[in-house]
């Protein structure tokens, strides 16, 4: 498993418990994974098994600590723009909407207790490249440029399910439509050429998102390193570098960033560096990267 872990992009929750049990030399259950995720110690991701659509939201709900548990404050996550993004692959759960409720429900079932009452923010939210996105339950239909890419993607998905392509549809539209029922033909018509006033009508319904809960190997490596170092758990780790050594190290980082033309002040740069660290198999959180970049800027001024 250790060698294969270098090639894997994700592990199922059962495989993750097997890995943690071996690495920590104690039994770890799926319920433990759910609980660790709810408490913010490990990030659970989803692997989308069908094409999904999402919109970026500009503000995440605030949190407050009540009775030792994170509760969601009633703050709406507003959409940034009309752009619809197409999602395929693996995405981390944002853990403040219905995705958190789903994990809570699975945890309660795993420990054989009553299901929780839904209290999270409406909608299913995921993280991608430092931003938060809300998965859509229906697809907006209009002639706007923002919706064009998502409409084309939905059309290709419908045609592909019947063994067709957009080209075959236009080459022989009559025979192509023989493969669809009346409701599907109506949807295709609206995707190809929205009816007048469609932007004010109800959006097109799309299939429910199907997914598998998974964990990235980098998250498992990070958790094992954290649990094997009690000081990290208590948050009491302090730099062992002497002031001069720290200044020298930060200056070296500053020189390398400058040579690579990377501005540590650019918004979102920590997320980009975090992605590079994930690809290298080194788990470094966004917060840690932001702190280092802040120190680099302060020491280089």
Secondary structure as GFF3:
##gff-version 3
##sequence-region A 1 301
A	DSSP	alpha_helix	2	5	.	.	.	ID=ss1
A	DSSP	beta_strand	11	12	.	.	.	ID=ss2
A	DSSP	alpha_helix	13	24	.	.	.	ID=ss3
A	DSSP	alpha_helix	30	38	.	.	.	ID=ss4
A	DSSP	beta_strand	45	57	.	.	.	ID=ss5
A	DSSP	beta_strand	63	66	.	.	.	ID=ss6
A	DSSP	beta_strand	69	72	.	.	.	ID=ss7
A	DSSP	beta_strand	85	93	.	.	.	ID=ss8
A	DSSP	alpha_helix	98	110	.	.	.	ID=ss9
A	DSSP	beta_strand	125	128	.	.	.	ID=ss10
A	DSSP	beta_strand	131	135	.	.	.	ID=ss11
A	DSSP	beta_strand	138	139	.	.	.	ID=ss12
A	DSSP	alpha_helix	145	161	.	.	.	ID=ss13
A	DSSP	alpha_helix	166	171	.	.	.	ID=ss14
A	DSSP	alpha_helix	173	177	.	.	.	ID=ss15
A	DSSP	alpha_helix	182	192	.	.	.	ID=ss16
A	DSSP	three_ten_helix	198	200	.	.	.	ID=ss17
A	DSSP	beta_strand	204	205	.	.	.	ID=ss18
A	DSSP	beta_strand	211	215	.	.	.	ID=ss19
A	DSSP	alpha_helix	217	227	.	.	.	ID=ss20
A	DSSP	alpha_helix	230	234	.	.	.	ID=ss21
A	DSSP	alpha_helix	243	259	.	.	.	ID=ss22
A	DSSP	alpha_helix	269	279	.	.	.	ID=ss23
A	DSSP	alpha_helix	286	300	.	.	.	ID=ss24
###
